[in-house]
């Protein structure tokens, strides 16, 4: 049973007790990410995430790490387009330690000037590593292709010149404006009960800041039709973006079914035809990214540059067949069972449950139980999937290539 509390200052706490396990996962979720940045501070959300591990007034960076190592726990963080999450997983008897350290990082990080200089080097190496991984880079490029200059199209990591320009005052100002009570959710799943609320209240009820986040507005698909980055590679990496649905959309589960049949699983049409039948790619898949007010459906393939034209042509044929003829009853039933199986298996992980709690509260403000989610999956029909296919498939809103080719393949124009 999911329990929800709100402190007087606006901090929301979402709790799911699971007495059958011995672990607890806790996350502090902040509703800010690269979407909330601009051309002068792009990458600041991610950099702050790094800096909160670099020491507080009472703990060094090494002591933060050692604290969790000593109790066999895990601590980490990540930044996305729309939120940042700091989380830990520990044995239930060590939950007080996790709360103490995470809250210390959240409220009392030093943001030391010397540590900022060192960590900039670390993040610059992270950016370089990412740019040297074409199968990762192409996914960033396709979002930029779709959304153009809108902040949703920005890189989460930022760029080296912008990163070098950030000052300690920039970090403190950004945190003061975005790490606010109304923009903070604490999610907990595991072997705990409501008595933990008192402990969290003691840590999080004593601060009060006003949320100041620029309204970037709903993004339009208005980027460059095709972005090509030339690199000396053996393969060409391709992403094609089509429209998607935002979080909470009425037809989101129908799109999830359609995506799984298109390229979301090993039995999908893209995987079976391009990899298994033709041997044209090792990696080929599709996925859907849902944001607050928009979404993207993305197809990816990495293949030999002399085969990219064939891969594109086959992809077009699969898309057109899905649009014209829809999916089969067998595909629909198999996909529903697969989705329900994945959902139930994920509930065995306290980390997964905590992540679902935090994201749903922060992005939607509501929660569905297992029966409600299964009901939504079961309601997907051949007709609803067909309707979604007409709205989504073939309507290209962005394309990205990382390739050694001098020219863009003709059948992409």
C-alpha positions as CSV (number, residue, x, y, z in Angstrom):
1,X,0.0,0.0,0.0
2,X,1.5,3.3,-1.1
3,X,1.5,6.0,1.6
4,X,1.9,9.7,0.7
5,X,2.8,12.6,3.1
6,X,3.5,16.2,2.6
7,X,5.6,18.3,5.0
8,X,4.5,21.8,5.9
9,X,7.1,23.3,3.6
10,X,5.9,21.3,0.6
11,X,8.4,18.4,0.5
12,X,6.5,15.2,-0.6
13,X,7.3,11.8,0.9
14,X,6.1,8.7,-0.8
15,X,6.4,5.4,1.1
16,X,5.8,1.8,0.1
17,X,6.3,-0.7,3.0
18,X,7.4,-4.1,1.9
19,X,7.8,-6.3,5.0
20,X,8.9,-9.4,3.1
21,X,12.3,-7.9,2.2
22,X,15.4,-6.9,4.3
23,X,16.4,-3.9,2.1
24,X,15.3,-0.3,1.8
25,X,15.8,1.9,-1.2
26,X,15.5,5.6,-0.7
27,X,15.8,8.4,-3.3
28,X,15.8,12.2,-3.1
29,X,14.2,13.4,-6.4
30,X,14.6,17.0,-7.6
31,X,12.5,18.3,-10.5
32,X,15.3,19.8,-12.5
33,X,17.4,18.5,-15.3
34,X,18.9,19.7,-18.6
35,X,15.4,20.9,-19.7
36,X,15.6,23.6,-17.1
37,X,18.9,25.0,-18.3
38,X,19.8,27.5,-21.0
39,X,22.6,28.2,-23.4
40,X,24.8,29.6,-20.7
41,X,24.5,26.9,-18.1
42,X,23.8,23.7,-20.0
43,X,25.2,20.8,-18.0
44,X,24.9,22.5,-14.6
45,X,22.3,20.0,-13.3
46,X,24.6,17.1,-14.0
47,X,27.6,18.9,-12.6
48,X,25.8,19.6,-9.3
49,X,24.9,15.9,-9.1
50,X,28.7,15.2,-9.2
51,X,29.6,17.9,-6.7
52,X,27.2,16.6,-4.0
53,X,29.4,13.6,-3.6
54,X,32.6,15.7,-3.2
55,X,32.2,16.4,0.5
56,X,30.2,18.2,3.2
57,X,31.1,20.2,6.2
58,X,31.1,17.0,8.3
59,X,32.2,14.3,5.7
60,X,34.9,14.1,3.0
61,X,34.1,12.5,-0.3
62,X,36.0,9.5,0.8
63,X,34.0,9.3,4.1
64,X,30.8,9.4,2.2
65,X,31.9,6.4,0.1
66,X,33.3,4.5,3.1
67,X,30.1,5.0,5.1
68,X,28.1,3.0,2.6
69,X,30.9,0.5,1.9
70,X,31.1,-0.3,5.6
71,X,27.4,-1.3,5.8
72,X,27.3,-3.1,2.4
73,X,25.1,-0.4,0.9
74,X,25.0,1.4,-2.4
75,X,24.8,5.1,-3.1
76,X,24.6,6.8,-6.5
77,X,22.8,9.5,-8.5
78,X,21.8,10.3,-12.0
79,X,20.5,13.3,-14.0
80,X,17.9,13.2,-16.7
81,X,16.2,15.7,-19.0
82,X,13.6,16.6,-16.3
83,X,14.9,15.4,-12.9
84,X,17.9,14.5,-10.8
85,X,17.9,11.6,-8.3
86,X,20.2,10.8,-5.4
87,X,19.6,7.4,-4.1
88,X,20.8,4.6,-1.8
89,X,20.0,1.0,-1.1
90,X,20.8,-0.4,2.3
91,X,19.8,-3.2,4.7
92,X,16.7,-2.1,6.7
93,X,18.7,-1.7,9.9
94,X,20.9,0.9,8.2
95,X,18.2,3.2,6.9
96,X,19.1,5.9,9.5
97,X,22.6,6.0,8.0
98,X,21.3,6.4,4.5
99,X,18.9,9.2,5.5
100,X,21.7,11.0,7.5
101,X,24.3,10.9,4.7
102,X,21.9,11.7,1.8
103,X,20.4,14.7,3.7
104,X,23.9,15.9,4.6
105,X,24.8,15.8,0.9
106,X,21.6,17.5,-0.1
107,X,21.8,20.4,2.4
108,X,25.4,20.8,3.4
109,X,27.7,20.1,0.4
110,X,30.8,22.3,0.4
111,X,31.0,23.0,-3.3
112,X,34.7,23.5,-2.7
113,X,36.5,25.6,-5.3
114,X,39.4,23.1,-5.6
115,X,37.0,20.2,-5.9
116,X,35.0,22.1,-8.5
117,X,38.2,22.4,-10.6
118,X,39.0,18.7,-10.3
119,X,35.5,17.6,-11.0
120,X,35.3,19.7,-14.1
121,X,38.2,17.5,-15.5
122,X,36.2,14.4,-14.6
123,X,33.1,15.5,-16.3
124,X,35.1,16.7,-19.4
125,X,36.5,13.2,-19.6
126,X,32.9,11.8,-19.3
127,X,31.9,14.1,-22.2
128,X,34.9,12.9,-24.3
129,X,34.1,9.2,-23.5
130,X,30.5,9.8,-24.6
131,X,31.5,11.4,-27.8
132,X,33.9,8.5,-28.5
133,X,30.9,6.1,-28.2
134,X,28.9,6.6,-31.4
135,X,26.2,4.3,-30.4
136,X,25.5,6.6,-27.4
137,X,26.1,9.9,-29.1
138,X,23.6,9.3,-31.9
139,X,20.7,9.1,-29.4
140,X,21.6,12.6,-28.1
141,X,21.9,13.9,-31.6
142,X,18.4,12.6,-32.6
143,X,16.8,14.4,-29.7
144,X,18.6,17.6,-30.8
145,X,17.4,17.0,-34.3
146,X,13.8,16.7,-33.1
147,X,13.7,19.6,-30.7
148,X,16.3,22.0,-32.0
149,X,17.0,24.9,-29.8
150,X,14.4,24.0,-27.2
151,X,16.2,23.0,-23.9
152,X,14.7,19.5,-24.2
153,X,17.1,19.0,-27.0
154,X,20.1,20.0,-24.9
155,X,22.7,17.4,-23.8
156,X,22.5,16.3,-20.2
157,X,26.3,16.5,-19.9
158,X,26.6,19.9,-21.4
159,X,29.7,21.1,-23.3
160,X,33.3,21.7,-22.2
161,X,33.3,25.5,-22.8
162,X,30.1,26.0,-20.8
163,X,31.3,23.6,-18.1
164,X,34.6,25.5,-17.8
165,X,32.7,28.8,-17.4
166,X,30.6,27.6,-14.4
167,X,31.5,29.1,-11.1
168,X,30.7,28.2,-7.5
169,X,28.2,31.1,-7.4
170,X,26.4,29.7,-10.5
171,X,26.0,26.3,-8.7
172,X,24.8,27.8,-5.5
173,X,22.3,30.1,-7.3
174,X,20.9,27.2,-9.4
175,X,20.5,25.0,-6.4
176,X,18.8,27.8,-4.4
177,X,16.3,28.3,-7.3
178,X,15.6,24.6,-8.0
179,X,16.5,22.5,-5.0
180,X,13.3,23.7,-3.2
181,X,10.8,22.0,-1.0
182,X,7.9,22.0,-3.6
183,X,10.4,20.6,-6.2
184,X,11.6,17.8,-3.9
185,X,10.2,14.3,-3.5
186,X,11.5,11.6,-1.2
187,X,10.7,8.1,-2.3
188,X,11.2,5.0,-0.1
189,X,10.4,1.3,-0.7
190,X,11.4,-1.6,1.4
191,X,11.1,-2.9,5.0
192,X,10.1,0.3,6.7
193,X,7.0,1.7,8.2
194,X,5.4,5.1,8.7
195,X,7.7,5.8,11.7
196,X,10.3,6.9,9.2
197,X,8.3,10.0,8.4
198,X,9.3,11.6,11.7
199,X,13.0,11.0,10.9
200,X,12.6,12.5,7.4
201,X,10.6,15.4,8.7
202,X,13.5,16.2,11.1
203,X,15.9,16.5,8.2
204,X,13.7,18.1,5.5
205,X,11.1,20.3,7.2
206,X,13.5,23.1,8.2
207,X,14.2,24.8,4.8
208,X,12.2,27.1,2.7
209,X,13.1,28.4,-0.8
210,X,11.0,29.7,-3.6
211,X,11.1,27.7,-6.8
212,X,12.4,29.7,-9.8
213,X,12.6,27.6,-13.0
214,X,12.3,29.3,-16.4
215,X,9.2,28.1,-18.3
216,X,10.7,26.7,-21.5
217,X,7.2,26.0,-22.9
218,X,6.0,22.9,-24.7
219,X,8.6,21.9,-27.2
220,X,7.7,21.6,-30.9
221,X,9.3,19.3,-33.4
222,X,11.3,22.0,-35.1
223,X,14.9,20.9,-35.2
224,X,17.1,20.1,-38.1
225,X,15.6,17.3,-40.2
226,X,18.9,15.4,-40.3
227,X,22.0,15.8,-38.2
228,X,25.1,14.1,-39.4
229,X,28.4,13.8,-37.5
230,X,31.3,12.4,-39.5
231,X,33.7,10.1,-37.7
232,X,36.2,7.5,-38.9
233,X,34.3,4.4,-37.9
234,X,33.6,0.9,-39.3
235,X,29.9,1.3,-38.8
236,X,27.2,3.9,-39.5
237,X,24.9,4.5,-36.5
238,X,21.4,5.7,-37.3
239,X,18.5,7.0,-35.2
240,X,15.2,8.0,-36.7
241,X,12.7,9.8,-34.4
242,X,9.0,9.9,-34.8
243,X,6.4,11.5,-32.5
244,X,5.5,10.0,-29.1
245,X,3.1,10.6,-26.2
246,X,3.8,12.4,-22.9
247,X,3.6,10.7,-19.5
248,X,0.0,10.0,-18.5
249,X,-1.4,10.0,-22.1
250,X,-4.5,7.9,-22.6
251,X,-2.9,5.9,-25.4
252,X,0.6,5.5,-23.8
253,X,0.2,1.7,-23.2
254,X,-1.0,1.2,-26.8
255,X,2.1,3.0,-28.0
256,X,4.3,0.8,-25.7
257,X,2.7,-2.3,-27.3
258,X,3.3,-0.9,-30.8
259,X,6.9,-0.1,-29.9
260,X,7.6,-3.5,-28.5
261,X,6.3,-5.2,-31.7
262,X,8.2,-2.8,-33.9
263,X,11.6,-3.0,-32.2
264,X,11.4,-3.2,-28.4
265,X,12.1,-6.9,-28.0
266,X,14.2,-9.7,-29.6
267,X,11.0,-11.1,-31.2
268,X,10.2,-7.7,-32.7
269,X,9.8,-7.1,-36.4
270,X,12.9,-5.0,-36.8
271,X,15.1,-7.4,-34.8
272,X,13.9,-10.5,-36.6
273,X,14.0,-9.1,-40.1
274,X,17.2,-6.9,-40.0
275,X,19.3,-9.0,-37.6
276,X,18.0,-12.6,-37.6
277,X,16.8,-12.9,-41.3
278,X,19.2,-10.6,-43.1
279,X,22.2,-10.4,-40.7
280,X,22.6,-6.7,-41.5
281,X,23.1,-5.4,-37.9
282,X,24.2,-6.6,-34.5
283,X,22.2,-4.0,-32.7
284,X,18.8,-2.8,-33.9
285,X,15.9,-1.7,-31.7
286,X,13.3,1.0,-31.0
287,X,12.2,2.7,-27.8
288,X,9.8,5.4,-26.6
289,X,10.8,8.3,-24.3
290,X,7.9,10.0,-22.5
291,X,8.4,13.5,-21.1
292,X,6.0,15.8,-19.2
293,X,4.4,17.3,-22.3
294,X,5.8,15.4,-25.3
295,X,7.4,12.2,-26.3
296,X,9.6,10.6,-28.9
297,X,9.6,7.1,-30.6
298,X,13.1,6.3,-31.7
299,X,14.5,3.6,-34.0
300,X,18.2,2.7,-33.8
301,X,20.5,0.6,-36.0
302,X,24.2,0.2,-36.2
303,X,25.4,-1.4,-39.4
304,X,28.2,-1.5,-41.9
305,X,28.2,1.8,-43.9
306,X,27.8,-0.2,-47.2
307,X,24.6,-1.7,-45.8
308,X,22.9,1.4,-44.3
309,X,20.8,1.9,-47.4
310,X,19.4,-1.6,-47.2
311,X,18.7,-1.2,-43.4
312,X,16.8,2.1,-44.0
313,X,14.8,0.5,-46.8
314,X,13.8,-2.5,-44.8
315,X,12.9,-0.2,-41.8
316,X,10.6,1.8,-44.1
317,X,8.9,-1.4,-45.3
318,X,8.3,-2.7,-41.8
319,X,6.8,0.7,-40.8
320,X,4.5,0.8,-43.8
321,X,3.4,-2.8,-43.3
322,X,2.5,-2.0,-39.7
323,X,0.6,1.1,-40.8
324,X,-1.3,-0.7,-43.5
325,X,-2.0,-4.0,-41.9
326,X,-1.7,-3.4,-38.2
327,X,-0.5,-6.2,-35.8
328,X,-1.8,-9.7,-35.3
329,X,-3.9,-11.0,-32.4
330,X,-1.0,-13.3,-31.5
331,X,1.5,-10.4,-31.4
332,X,-0.9,-8.4,-29.2
333,X,-1.5,-11.2,-26.7
334,X,2.2,-12.1,-26.5
335,X,3.2,-8.5,-26.0
336,X,0.6,-8.0,-23.2
337,X,2.0,-11.0,-21.4
338,X,5.6,-9.8,-21.8
339,X,4.7,-6.4,-20.4
340,X,2.9,-7.8,-17.4
341,X,5.7,-10.2,-16.8
342,X,8.3,-7.5,-16.9
343,X,6.1,-5.3,-14.6
344,X,5.7,-8.0,-12.0
345,X,9.4,-9.0,-12.1
346,X,10.4,-5.3,-11.6
347,X,8.3,-5.2,-8.4
348,X,10.7,-7.7,-6.8
349,X,13.3,-4.9,-6.7
350,X,13.1,-2.2,-4.0
351,X,15.1,0.0,-6.3
352,X,12.6,-0.3,-9.1
353,X,9.7,0.3,-6.8
354,X,11.4,3.4,-5.3
355,X,12.2,4.7,-8.8
356,X,8.5,4.2,-9.9
357,X,7.3,6.1,-6.7
358,X,9.7,9.0,-7.2
359,X,9.1,9.5,-10.9
360,X,5.3,9.2,-10.7
361,X,5.0,11.6,-7.8
362,X,7.4,14.2,-9.3
363,X,6.1,14.0,-12.9
364,X,2.4,13.0,-12.5
365,X,1.5,13.5,-8.9
366,X,-0.4,10.2,-8.8
367,X,0.3,6.4,-8.5
368,X,-1.2,3.3,-9.9
369,X,-1.3,0.0,-8.1
370,X,-0.4,-3.3,-9.8
371,X,-4.0,-4.2,-10.6
372,X,-4.6,-0.8,-12.2
373,X,-1.5,-1.1,-14.4
374,X,-2.4,-4.6,-15.5
375,X,-5.9,-3.3,-16.3
376,X,-4.4,-0.6,-18.6
377,X,-2.3,-3.2,-20.4
378,X,-5.3,-5.5,-20.8
379,X,-7.4,-2.7,-22.3
380,X,-5.0,-2.3,-25.2
381,X,-6.8,-3.6,-28.4
382,X,-5.9,-4.2,-32.0
383,X,-8.0,-1.1,-32.8
384,X,-6.2,1.2,-30.3
385,X,-2.7,0.0,-31.5
386,X,-3.8,0.6,-35.1
387,X,-5.0,4.1,-34.2
388,X,-1.7,4.9,-32.6
389,X,0.2,3.5,-35.6
390,X,-1.6,6.0,-37.8
391,X,-0.6,8.9,-35.5
392,X,3.0,7.9,-35.0
393,X,4.6,5.7,-37.6
394,X,6.3,7.2,-40.6
395,X,6.0,10.8,-39.3
396,X,9.7,11.5,-39.0
397,X,10.6,14.5,-36.8
398,X,14.3,14.0,-36.5
399,X,17.2,11.9,-37.9
400,X,20.8,11.5,-36.7
401,X,23.8,9.7,-38.2
402,X,27.2,9.1,-36.8
403,X,29.0,7.8,-39.9
404,X,32.2,7.8,-41.9
405,X,30.1,8.5,-45.0
406,X,30.7,11.8,-46.9
407,X,27.0,12.0,-47.9
408,X,23.7,11.3,-46.3
409,X,22.0,8.1,-47.8
410,X,19.6,9.1,-50.5
411,X,16.6,7.3,-48.9
412,X,16.9,9.5,-45.8
413,X,16.2,12.7,-47.7
